[in-house]
Amino acid sequence: FGEQLTLVDCYLCTMRTWWPGHEWFQDNAQNISAIADAVCQLPKLQEVLKRNEII
């Protein structure tokens, strides 16, 4: 993601939890997986991501 968090960044975190799953995104869409990993590490999103079983 860039300097400012966007809705698309958050969507990528959710999207990779759907079929075909995390492993597929790591193997076949490394850029998407890297963005989602970075967004999932943001402290301000931890509570909502955990509550929704995204992390």
N, C-alpha and C positions, 0 to 999 in steps of 0.2 A: 504494500500500500504506500501511498505517498505521504506528504507532510500532514494532510488532513484526512481523518477517517471518513469514509463515505458509506452509504447504504450498501453499495456493491461489495465493499470489503466485508461487511458483516454477513451479507448473503452468501459469500463464498464459504464462510465457516459452516453455515447451515447446509449448503448444497453438498458439501463433501461427506456429510453424514448419511445422505441418501444413497441408494443403489447407484453405482457399484461399490461405493465405500472408500474409506481412507486409503487403503493400500492401492487401489486402482489409480486414485488421483496422484499418489506419490510416484507411481511408476509411469503414468501416462500424461500427467498434467502437472509437472513439477512447479511451474510458476504459480498456478492456482493453489497448490498445496503449500507453497512457501508463504504466500500472502495470507492464507487461512491460518497457518501456524503463527505468524507474526501477530495477527489480529487477536487470536485466542490467548496470547500472552499479555495483552493489555490489562492492567489491573482494574481499570474502570469497567471492564466487561465481564470480569470473572464471575460475579454473582449471577448475572442473567444467563451466562453460558452454562454454568453448572446446574442452575435450576431447570434449564431446558435440555439437560443431558447432552450438550454439544461437546463439552469437555469433561 
